[in-house]
């Protein structure tokens, strides 16, 4: 096995294990950290595929900004009282088991259909299509960057200020009297 294949499979294993721990962890903070690790693993997989722009966007937008928002939402909830919402009755247990069964069936069906369509495509045809697409549009990342950072810089900066206001407001609300993390 080549080093590239080993690195890909190692990163895929880390990503899948951290993705599973998102749903298996009982502590929501640990679950959020596992989600961040999943997003970092996906970003590393993009790097192994030489998709550096997608890796950067995955890392900055999802592992950075979205995770900050998830942690802020977790700060708003009183987690001690939220655990009572998860009952262990027979009906809810049956719903959970049925949901896992349906989701597993969908995943198996998607993988099976993906394998069937992958065998119909030849490697030479897909490589030729990728080469043609790369020759016709070589500067798409540069055009996107110019659009974001030159033409729409005000909206980009306004979004940054808005995210900062959201962060400060969330902390202030969670620490206020009657909030979930109020000081006694």
Rosetta blueprint (number, residue, H / E / L):
1 X L
2 X L
3 X H
4 X H
5 X H
6 X H
7 X H
8 X H
9 X H
10 X H
11 X H
12 X H
13 X H
14 X H
15 X H
16 X H
17 X H
18 X H
19 X H
20 X H
21 X H
22 X H
23 X H
24 X H
25 X L
26 X L
27 X L
28 X H
29 X H
30 X H
31 X H
32 X H
33 X H
34 X H
35 X H
36 X H
37 X H
38 X H
39 X H
40 X H
41 X H
42 X H
43 X H
44 X H
45 X H
46 X H
47 X H
48 X H
49 X L
50 X L
51 X L
52 X H
53 X H
54 X H
55 X H
56 X H
57 X H
58 X H
59 X H
60 X H
61 X H
62 X H
63 X H
64 X H
65 X H
66 X H
67 X H
68 X H
69 X H
70 X H
71 X H
72 X H
73 X H
74 X H
75 X H
76 X H
77 X L
78 X L
79 X H
80 X H
81 X H
82 X H
83 X H
84 X H
85 X H
86 X L
87 X L
88 X L
89 X L
90 X H
91 X H
92 X H
93 X H
94 X H
95 X H
96 X H
97 X H
98 X H
99 X H
100 X H
101 X H
102 X H
103 X H
104 X H
105 X H
106 X H
107 X H
108 X H
109 X H
110 X H
111 X H
112 X H
113 X H
114 X H
115 X H
116 X H
117 X H
118 X H
119 X H
120 X H
121 X L
122 X L
123 X H
124 X H
125 X H
126 X H
127 X H
128 X H
129 X H
130 X H
131 X H
132 X H
133 X H
134 X H
135 X H
136 X H
137 X L
138 X L
139 X L
140 X H
141 X H
142 X H
143 X H
144 X H
145 X H
146 X H
147 X H
148 X H
149 X H
150 X H
151 X H
152 X L
153 X H
154 X H
155 X H
156 X H
157 X H
158 X H
159 X H
160 X H
161 X H
162 X H
163 X H
164 X H
165 X H
166 X H
167 X H
168 X H
169 X H
170 X H
171 X H
172 X H
173 X H
174 X H
175 X H
176 X L
177 X L
178 X L
179 X L
180 X L
181 X L
182 X L
183 X L
184 X L
